[in-house]
Structures are given as structure tokens and as C-alpha cells.
Amino acid sequence: FSSPHHPYTRALAAAFPTIGDQASRLHPTGLAGDPPDPAHLPEGCAFHPRCAVAVDACRVAVPELRIAAPGRRAACVHVGSPL
């Protein structure tokens, strides 16, 4: 949880409010819009409609699992190198 590699996971973590910080509770950051309907996922990466770093490749193909760090993997074109 302390160092996510997938951009969408980083955005989810940024959306968590900070305990004791009223402003972060009332105005979370990190993600815009609503999550996709699991029964009607978009083409390509399921996270691209809400991902701030989505590129054309994200909209057309499901990303392959990539090496993000030793012992860590993420399915994102922006992460590490292909397996």
C-alpha cells in the first residue's frame, strides 16, 4: 500500500481521506468520475476512463502483466518492462 506501481492504484490511494483532515474528507482527490460497470467494461484497460495517464494504447488493448519492481507486477503500459 505504501508504494503502488499501477497509476490507477496510486490514484485510489490518493482518494483516501487523511484522518483528522476535514478538507480531505470533504474534497477527496485522486479519481474523477464513477467506476465502470463490471458487466460493461470498456475496451482495452478497464481503468482507462478514470486514469489520468491513459494513452491511446490503453483504450484499445488490455495491458500485459509487466515487471514493476523486484517481486512486483502490474498490468499497465506505463510500468516497468514486459515479462
Phi and psi restraints in degrees (value plus and minus 20) as a CYANA .aco file:
   2 SER   PHI    -100.2   -60.2
   2 SER   PSI     -41.3    -1.3
   3 SER   PHI    -165.7  -125.7
   3 SER   PSI      49.9    89.9
   4 PRO   PHI     -86.7   -46.7
   4 PRO   PSI     125.7   165.7
   5 HIS   PHI    -119.2   -79.2
   5 HIS   PSI     -51.2   -11.2
   6 HIS   PHI     -96.3   -56.3
   6 HIS   PSI     110.8   150.8
   7 PRO   PHI     -76.2   -36.2
   7 PRO   PSI     -57.6   -17.6
   8 TYR   PHI     -87.9   -47.9
   8 TYR   PSI     -57.7   -17.7
   9 THR   PHI     -85.6   -45.6
   9 THR   PSI     -59.7   -19.7
  10 ARG   PHI     -80.7   -40.7
  10 ARG   PSI     -60.7   -20.7
  11 ALA   PHI     -86.1   -46.1
  11 ALA   PSI     -60.0   -20.0
  12 LEU   PHI     -80.9   -40.9
  12 LEU   PSI     -64.2   -24.2
  13 ALA   PHI     -83.0   -43.0
  13 ALA   PSI     -57.2   -17.2
  14 ALA   PHI     -88.9   -48.9
  14 ALA   PSI     -41.2    -1.2
  15 ALA   PHI     -99.2   -59.2
  15 ALA   PSI     -34.5     5.5
  16 PHE   PHI     -88.9   -48.9
  16 PHE   PSI     112.2   152.2
  17 PRO   PHI     -90.5   -50.5
  17 PRO   PSI     134.1   174.1
  18 THR   PHI    -110.2   -70.2
  18 THR   PSI     107.5   147.5
  19 ILE   PHI     -79.5   -39.5
  19 ILE   PSI     109.5   149.5
  20 GLY   PHI      68.3   108.3
  20 GLY   PSI     -27.7    12.3
  21 ASP   PHI    -124.3   -84.3
  21 ASP   PSI      78.9   118.9
  22 GLN   PHI     -78.6   -38.6
  22 GLN   PSI     -59.1   -19.1
  23 ALA   PHI     -83.5   -43.5
  23 ALA   PSI     -60.7   -20.7
  24 SER   PHI     -90.5   -50.5
  24 SER   PSI     -47.9    -7.9
  25 ARG   PHI     -92.6   -52.6
  25 ARG   PSI     -59.1   -19.1
  26 LEU   PHI    -104.5   -64.5
  26 LEU   PSI     -43.9    -3.9
  27 HIS   PHI    -155.8  -115.8
  27 HIS   PSI      51.3    91.3
  28 PRO   PHI     -84.7   -44.7
  28 PRO   PSI     133.9   173.9
  29 THR   PHI    -137.7   -97.7
  29 THR   PSI     155.5   195.5
  30 GLY   PHI      92.1   132.1
  30 GLY   PSI     -64.1   -24.1
  31 LEU   PHI    -157.8  -117.8
  31 LEU   PSI     116.7   156.7
  32 ALA   PHI    -126.3   -86.3
  32 ALA   PSI     137.1   177.1
  33 GLY   PHI      54.1    94.1
  33 GLY   PSI    -188.3  -148.3
  34 ASP   PHI    -130.5   -90.5
  34 ASP   PSI     132.7   172.7
  35 PRO   PHI     -85.1   -45.1
  35 PRO   PSI     133.5   173.5
  36 PRO   PHI     -90.1   -50.1
  36 PRO   PSI     135.2   175.2
  37 ASP   PHI     -90.5   -50.5
  37 ASP   PSI     100.6   140.6
  38 PRO   PHI     -77.2   -37.2
  38 PRO   PSI     -45.5    -5.5
  39 ALA   PHI    -100.1   -60.1
  39 ALA   PSI     -34.0     6.0
  40 HIS   PHI    -158.3  -118.3
  40 HIS   PSI      41.5    81.5
  41 LEU   PHI     -88.7   -48.7
  41 LEU   PSI     126.8   166.8
  42 PRO   PHI     -89.9   -49.9
  42 PRO   PSI     141.2   181.2
  43 GLU   PHI     -85.7   -45.7
  43 GLU   PSI     130.8   170.8
  44 GLY   PHI      60.9   100.9
  44 GLY   PSI    -167.7  -127.7
  45 CYS   PHI     -88.5   -48.5
  45 CYS   PSI     108.9   148.9
  46 ALA   PHI     -83.8   -43.8
  46 ALA   PSI     -38.6     1.4
  47 PHE   PHI    -112.9   -72.9
  47 PHE   PSI     -30.5     9.5
  48 HIS   PHI     -78.6   -38.6
  48 HIS   PSI     -52.8   -12.8
  49 PRO   PHI     -82.8   -42.8
  49 PRO   PSI     -44.5    -4.5
  50 ARG   PHI    -132.7   -92.7
  50 ARG   PSI     -16.0    24.0
  51 CYS   PHI    -111.8   -71.8
  51 CYS   PSI     106.3   146.3
  52 ALA   PHI     -90.3   -50.3
  52 ALA   PSI     -38.7     1.3
  53 VAL   PHI    -132.1   -92.1
  53 VAL   PSI      -3.5    36.5
  54 ALA   PHI     -82.4   -42.4
  54 ALA   PSI     120.0   160.0
  55 VAL   PHI    -143.4  -103.4
  55 VAL   PSI     156.0   196.0
  56 ASP   PHI     -73.2   -33.2
  56 ASP   PSI     -59.9   -19.9
  57 ALA   PHI     -78.9   -38.9
  57 ALA   PSI     -52.0   -12.0
  58 CYS   PHI     -88.4   -48.4
  58 CYS   PSI     -47.7    -7.7
  59 ARG   PHI    -104.3   -64.3
  59 ARG   PSI     -34.6     5.4
  60 VAL   PHI    -136.5   -96.5
  60 VAL   PSI     -42.3    -2.3
  61 ALA   PHI    -157.0  -117.0
  61 ALA   PSI     121.5   161.5
  62 VAL   PHI     -90.0   -50.0
  62 VAL   PSI     104.6   144.6
  63 PRO   PHI     -88.7   -48.7
  63 PRO   PSI     125.8   165.8
  64 GLU   PHI    -101.0   -61.0
  64 GLU   PSI     135.4   175.4
  65 LEU   PHI     -86.0   -46.0
  65 LEU   PSI     112.2   152.2
  66 ARG   PHI    -147.2  -107.2
  66 ARG   PSI     136.8   176.8
  67 ILE   PHI     -97.6   -57.6
  67 ILE   PSI      99.8   139.8
  68 ALA   PHI    -116.2   -76.2
  68 ALA   PSI     -54.6   -14.6
  69 ALA   PHI    -189.1  -149.1
  69 ALA   PSI     147.8   187.8
  70 PRO   PHI     -73.3   -33.3
  70 PRO   PSI     101.0   141.0
  71 GLY   PHI      56.7    96.7
  71 GLY   PSI     -12.3    27.7
  72 ARG   PHI    -146.9  -106.9
  72 ARG   PSI     119.7   159.7
  73 ARG   PHI    -152.8  -112.8
  73 ARG   PSI     132.8   172.8
  74 ALA   PHI    -172.6  -132.6
  74 ALA   PSI     124.2   164.2
  75 ALA   PHI    -117.1   -77.1
  75 ALA   PSI      65.4   105.4
  76 CYS   PHI    -177.5  -137.5
  76 CYS   PSI     117.6   157.6
  77 VAL   PHI     -86.5   -46.5
  77 VAL   PSI     -38.4     1.6
  78 HIS   PHI    -109.7   -69.7
  78 HIS   PSI     -21.4    18.6
  79 VAL   PHI    -128.6   -88.6
  79 VAL   PSI     109.9   149.9
  80 GLY   PHI      21.2    61.2
  80 GLY   PSI    -159.8  -119.8
  81 SER   PHI    -146.3  -106.3
  81 SER   PSI     134.9   174.9
  82 PRO   PHI     -79.7   -39.7
  82 PRO   PSI     131.4   171.4
